[in-house]
Amino acid sequence: MNLSMRNQIPGTVTDIAHGEVMATVRVRLDGGQRLTAAITLESVKDLGLAEGSAVRAMMKSTEVALATGRVEGLSIRNQLPGTVTGLAVGGAMATVRVAVDGGELTAAITKEAVTDLGLTEGSPVVVLIKSTEVSLASE
């Protein structure tokens, strides 16, 4: 299956917290960083997820935000440190490639945000992703 979602990072399930309808699935990325995905219980069952399951964490580039440092007092669970490896800036929007331990992620942000954050290749950043925006695929 081919997907238009370019952000795909492999990892291993370390924990699943079951709720009534949803579950939070904690994943250790191959680079060692931790990621949380909030998915339906039905998806946990359909994917056959359990501790130790190999998965691919996926998220749309439009759901990836960037900060110049860790952000405290925020409900976003996923904060991955990384380094800007590429910028493509257009008239209104930009794509920013970020190397994180275990892979590379792309963020689609405004041109104005690139300027406000002072982003250039080599800039240290923190990738922010809401757990509800992380999808999982079984390997």
N, C-alpha and C positions, 0 to 999 in steps of 0.2 A: 504494500500500500504506500503510495506517495502522499505526502501532506504538504500544505503550504506553510505550516508552522515550522519556521526555521530553528527555533530554540528547542533543542532536544539534548538532554544530558542523561547519561546512564547512571544508575545507582542501585542500591539494595535497600529493601524495606527493613527498618529496624524496630518499628512499633506501629500498632494500629489501635486507636482509641475509638471504640464503637459508641455511637449515639443511637437515638431512636430511628433516624432516617439517614443521617450523615456520619461519616467517619473522618478522623484526621489520621493521615498516614505519614509517618516520619520516614524520610529517606536519607541515607548516607550516600552522597554523590561519590563517584569514583575518585575524585580529588580530595575526599575527606570532609567536605563541607556538608552541613545538614540543611534539609529542605522539608517543608511541611506542605502537604496537599490535602485539601478538604474535598472529599468526593462522596458520592452516595454509597450507602451500604450495598445497594444492588451492584454497583460497579466493583466494589471490593470482591463480592461473590463472583461476578462474571469474569473478572480478571484472575480469580483464584489467588488473591493476595494473602500472604502470611509473612511472618518474620523470615528474612532470608531470601524472599522473592526478588529476582532481578527485574528492574523496571526501567523505563525511560520516562523522565520527567519532561513535560512539554508545556510551553506557554507562548502565546502570541507576543510578538515584539511590541504591539500597542499596549500590552498589559505590564510591560517592564518599565519601571521608573528608575531614575538615577539620583544619587545624592553624592556630595563631596566627602561625606563621612557618615559614620553610624548615626542613626536617628533614635533618640530616646523618647519614651512616652508616645509610642505609635502602635497601632493595632496590627500593622503589617508584620507577620511572623518571619518572613524570609528576607534576610539582609546578608547578601554575599559580597565580600570584598573582591575587587578585581582591578584591572588596568585597561584603559581605553587602548584598543589596538587599531581602530579605524573609524573614520568619520566620513559620511557622505551628506553634505549639507545642501539642501535645495532652497527654493524661494520661501517656503513656509515651514517645511519639516526637515528632519534629519534622521539618519540611521546611525547609531553608535554601536560599534562592535566592542565587546568587553571580554577579556580573557579572565576566567575564574578558574580556581583549581578544579580540574576535571573536565574542562570544556570551554566553550565560548557562547556568549549570549548576545543577542542584538536587541537594542531598545529603539523604538520609534518615538522620538520626542520633537518638540518644536525647535525651530532654528533659534528662537529667542532663548529657550532653555539652555542650548549649547553655549550661547554667548554669556548668559547670566551665571552659569556654572564655571565658565572659563575652561571648557573642555578642549583638550588637544590630545593627540596621540601620546601615550605615556602617562596621562593623568590618572591618579588613583581615584576610584569611585566605589560606591556601594550600590549594588543592584538591589532594588526593592520589588518584591512580588507578593501580592496577597495570596494566601493559601487557597482561596477559592478560585484563583486564576491558574492554578497548576493542575494540568491533566496528567494522568499516568497511563502508560501502555505496558503490558506485560512483555517480557523478553522471551 
